Amino acid sequence: MSSAPSAARSMAFIPDTTSTRQYIGAWSVLSVLQYFAAEAAVIAAWAGPRPYDPRTGYISDLGALNCGTFDGREVCSPLNWLMNASFVVQGLGMLLGALLLSSGLLRVAAIAGATGQPGRRIPWLAAAAVRVLTGTAGAGTVIVGLVPEDAGSGWHYAGAVMYFITGAAALLVLGILWLRKTAMAWLILACGTVSTAALVTGGLTRMAIPEPGTLERLMGYPITVGMATAGLVIAQRVHRHRRQVRAAAAAGQTL
């Protein structure tokens, strides 16, 4: 009498790895890689009295609206609009991914037919936490793009802190969650660890170090790389499973 409900309960934990929703969500997260191209273009167009140095220049300097002295630094970024647009697009990609990628899919790293083992709440809570943390990091990045550093508002700093803290935390949780499911879990975990270590260092030193730009990039770059890696893992597997389903359907029609 109890076997049917038990089987139904197990089936309920198998995520749909072929849905368009998951596919779009994965590619949304993967789209964060556009940031690197945008940053390179904005740096090339820098018009300050001295060339922009990524080792000493803050990332937000590239999005400053005005040319002049800001916080003791000479800034002049003619393509500030591109940098700020890139921040917003990056944040929206993370937000959309957090909304579309289901907790069930994140739980099993898009492995076809895998179940979440009913009764084990911690992995499911961890997967839900990844979505919340990723969405929060995305919202922080959107704020950074909408409120440049020289706009005279503390929201820019708040958005950056949101991105660094929750983005790194999302990668740490996801990396642990995906261990034994994909080799990419180690890269994601490493990205989260590097970002967290850099964030702690920045907090303890208040960024008063010879190369604050390098330290800030050690906070931010690993988050972008880790998120893109997660998106790639899911996008590849969902694409492969969708193709297998179509092939099986076509074979069935020819019989």
HELIX and SHEET records of a PDB file:
HELIX    1   1 SER A    3  MET A   11  1                                   9    
HELIX    2   2 THR A   20  LEU A   30  1                                  11    
HELIX    3   3 SER A   31  LEU A   33  5                                   3    
HELIX    4   4 GLN A   34  ALA A   44  1                                  11    
HELIX    5   5 ILE A   59  GLY A   63  5                                   5    
HELIX    6   6 ASN A   80  LEU A  100  1                                  21    
HELIX    7   7 SER A  103  VAL A  108  1                                   6    
HELIX    8   8 ARG A  121  LEU A  146  1                                  26    
HELIX    9   9 TRP A  155  TRP A  178  1                                  24    
HELIX   10  10 MET A  184  THR A  205  1                                  22    
HELIX   11  11 PRO A  212  THR A  254  1                                  43    
SHEET    1   A 2 GLY A  68  PHE A  70  0                                        
SHEET    2   A 2 ARG A  73  VAL A  75 -1                                        
END                                                                             
